[in-house]
Amino acid sequence: MNKIITLTILLFTSTLTFSQAKKSKETETSKPFVLGVIDEIQSKELGEKRILNIYLPEGYNADDATKYPVIYLLDGSADEDFIHISGLVQFNSFEWINQIPKSIVVGIATVDRRRDFTFPTTLETDQKRFATSGHSDQFIAFIEKELQPFIDKKYRTTNSKTIIGQSLGGLLETEILLKKPTLFNKYIIVSPSIWWNNGSILNLDSPIFQENFNQQTDIYIAVGKEGLTPTEIPRVMEVDANLLAEKIKASKSKNIKVYFDYFPQENHATILHPAVSNSFRFFYPIKQN
């Protein structure tokens, strides 16, 4: 009996030792999977530190002379849109795909999107529902005066600047496009919350409507089958997005190019990924031989 107990203890000890050795070996050979880098910027305009998730394309070398376009992504936290949008950029820039040039992606991690992505509203119900809202002017100043100079100084960038945003992010993009259009030359506006302040943004005048606007600017607007907006005064997402596209199409400038994309099979939750993929085909059409 004692021999059986002793043998059992020896087997258990040997198994435990082997298991620990195996785990130790796995730990030694395991390495982290690196998608990009995490950067930080202290913003005076916002009065806070902001996290940036940066995707650098294959072959990027800080000591190389090669420069890359930059794609700025709103809602760019790791648990938001940064990973899957970076994947789209990587895939579409593979040499065997060659849909878009290799690009840097700057994901702006979210702190308070209602505060950062909206301008002041005159509707009391929305003022109460979204108590921190109405400070997009500060966020736009952050992009213009701090973020873009920071990225251009630290990374090898070209003058090509794209911005991607959905919902309230699309509203912010629309505001930038109409008020400060030269901050970006490519706009990917997905399911924009034009309903904010009962669609007042559709009444804004803008330099892009003038004949003498001379920056080549490409605008892609997409919306799914999304229906009524969550507002006291009913609006329809598809109608608002189409109204925005038609307003821009009426521009007198020959340098404004706009494309409207409707996805009847997608909703507000699923549209971003296919829309961004489609936008690349619009911005960088592949010439057929």
Residue pairs with C-beta under 8 A, 6 or more apart in sequence:
35 55
35 83
35 86
36 53
36 54
36 55
36 56
36 86
36 105
37 53
37 54
37 56
38 51
38 52
38 53
38 54
39 51
39 52
39 53
39 54
39 154
40 49
40 50
40 51
40 52
41 49
41 50
41 52
41 146
41 147
41 150
42 48
42 49
42 50
43 49
43 50
43 142
43 146
44 146
45 138
45 139
45 141
45 142
45 145
45 146
46 111
46 116
46 138
46 139
46 142
48 111
50 108
50 109
50 111
50 142
50 147
51 77
51 109
52 76
52 106
52 107
52 108
52 109
52 147
53 76
53 77
53 78
53 82
53 105
53 106
53 107
53 109
54 104
54 105
54 106
54 107
54 155
55 82
55 86
55 89
55 90
55 104
55 105
55 107
56 104
56 155
57 68
57 89
57 90
57 93
57 102
57 103
57 104
58 90
58 102
59 66
59 102
60 66
60 68
60 102
60 104
60 156
62 155
62 156
64 156
65 156
66 156
67 156
67 157
67 158
68 101
68 102
68 103
68 104
68 155
68 156
68 157
68 158
69 101
69 103
69 104
69 157
69 158
69 160
69 161
69 162
70 103
70 104
70 105
70 106
70 151
70 155
70 157
70 158
70 160
70 161
70 162
71 85
71 89
71 103
71 104
71 105
71 106
71 162
71 163
71 164
72 106
72 108
72 143
72 147
72 161
72 162
72 163
72 164
72 184
73 81
73 82
73 85
73 105
73 106
73 107
73 108
73 163
73 164
73 165
74 108
74 110
74 113
74 117
74 163
74 164
74 165
74 166
74 169
74 172
74 173
75 81
75 108
75 110
75 113
75 165
75 166
75 169
76 82
76 85
76 105
76 106
76 107
76 108
76 109
76 110
77 107
77 109
77 110
78 107
78 109
80 107
80 109
80 110
81 107
81 164
81 166
81 272
82 105
82 107
82 109
84 273
85 105
85 107
85 164
85 272
85 273
85 276
86 105
86 107
88 273
88 276
88 277
88 280
89 100
89 103
89 105
91 97
92 99
92 100
92 277
92 280
93 99
93 100
93 101
93 102
93 103
98 286
99 280
99 281
99 284
99 286
100 280
100 283
100 284
101 160
101 284
103 162
104 151
104 155
104 157
106 147
106 151
108 147
110 116
112 132
113 168
113 169
114 130
114 132
114 133
114 168
115 132
115 133
115 134
115 135
115 139
116 135
116 136
116 138
116 139
116 172
117 136
117 139
117 165
117 168
117 169
117 171
117 172
118 130
118 133
118 134
118 135
118 136
118 168
118 171
118 172
118 196
119 134
119 136
119 137
119 175
119 196
119 197
119 201
120 133
120 134
120 197
121 127
121 130
121 133
121 134
121 196
121 197
122 197
122 200
123 197
123 198
123 232
123 233
125 232
126 133
126 196
126 197
126 231
126 232
127 133
136 172
136 175
139 172
140 172
140 175
140 176
140 179
140 180
140 183
143 176
143 183
144 180
144 183
148 161
148 183
151 157
159 185
160 185
160 186
161 183
161 184
161 185
161 186
162 184
162 185
162 186
162 187
162 188
162 283
163 173
163 176
163 183
163 184
163 186
163 187
163 188
164 188
164 190
164 276
165 172
165 173
165 188
165 189
165 190
165 192
166 190
166 191
166 192
166 271
166 272
167 190
167 191
167 192
167 193
167 268
168 193
168 196
169 190
170 189
170 190
170 191
170 192
170 193
171 192
171 193
171 194
171 196
171 201
173 187
173 188
173 189
173 192
174 189
174 192
174 194
174 201
174 244
175 201
176 183
176 184
176 187
177 184
177 187
177 189
177 206
177 208
177 217
177 219
177 248
178 201
178 204
178 205
178 206
178 208
179 204
179 206
181 206
181 207
181 208
181 213
181 215
181 217
182 215
184 217
185 215
185 216
185 217
185 218
186 217
186 218
186 219
186 220
186 283
187 217
187 218
187 219
187 220
188 220
188 222
188 275
188 276
188 279
189 219
189 220
189 221
189 222
189 244
190 221
190 222
190 223
190 271
190 272
190 275
190 276
191 222
191 223
191 224
191 226
191 237
191 241
191 268
191 271
191 272
192 221
192 223
192 240
192 241
192 244
193 229
194 201
194 202
194 235
194 237
194 240
194 241
194 243
194 244
195 229
195 231
195 235
195 237
195 240
198 231
198 233
198 235
199 235
199 240
199 243
202 240
202 243
202 244
202 247
207 213
208 217
208 248
208 251
208 253
208 256
209 250
209 251
209 252
209 253
210 251
210 252
210 253
211 252
211 253
212 253
213 251
213 253
213 255
213 256
214 253
214 255
215 255
216 255
216 257
217 255
217 256
217 257
218 257
218 258
218 259
218 282
218 283
219 248
219 256
219 257
219 258
219 259
220 258
220 259
220 261
220 275
220 278
220 279
220 282
220 283
221 241
221 244
221 245
221 248
221 258
221 259
221 260
221 261
222 241
222 260
222 261
222 262
222 263
222 271
222 275
222 278
222 279
223 237
223 238
223 241
223 242
223 261
223 262
223 263
223 271
224 237
224 238
224 262
224 263
224 264
224 265
224 266
224 267
224 268
224 270
224 271
225 238
225 263
225 264
225 265
225 266
225 267
226 237
226 238
226 267
226 268
226 271
227 236
227 237
227 238
228 234
228 235
228 236
228 237
229 235
229 236
229 237
229 240
237 268
238 262
241 260
242 260
242 262
245 258
245 260
248 256
248 258
249 258
259 282
261 275
261 278
261 279
261 282
263 271
263 274
263 275
266 274
266 275
